């Protein structure tokens, strides 16, 4: 190998190390249930100051006990595949027993001339929290509309009825399948054509 090729190889190695250490995702290399490598972001994700503080441990020592079986199964499937598998959602326990929601993407690689698995771990706690908050808001909305003392209807931009609450059905006596849109409802609620047109104009 000439000096140019050697210099190129060294430059690529330095670039790779920089990318690994400054990645926003945790990056790990595991083999036979052993953690062979964990980058700085993965260590910090778990509450450790330096990557060396998570060395010489089982591959997934920080995985929540209830999620270990699923992670093991996912990694096992990754070893058998030729490309990256769909991300797997699981929980991590930090050094101070705080729960982190994480997403693991992995693929098989050769590491030090032996098969291993390269994993990318992303902290998705904020996404999970936002999703849970939205879910709770939807549940609140559902509870309010289901028990509202007045009729409510949710209509899309084309006038289709997306939802009618129980009070609406009680007041008018029509279920949603009988009045799929505003036009059908107006015809049933106001059978007199002239009066119906006056009401629609008022609306």
Secondary structure, 3 states (H helix, E strand, C coil): CCHHHHHHHHHHHHHHHHHHHCCCCEEEEEECCEEEEECHHHHHHCCCCCHHHHCCCECCCCECHHHHHHHHHHHHHHHHCCCCCCCEEEEEECCCCCEEEEEEEEEEEEECCEEEEEEEEEECHHHHHHHHHHHHHHHHHHHHHHCCCCCCEEECCCCEEEEECHHHHHHHCCCCCCCCEHHHHHHHHCCCHHHHHHHHHHC
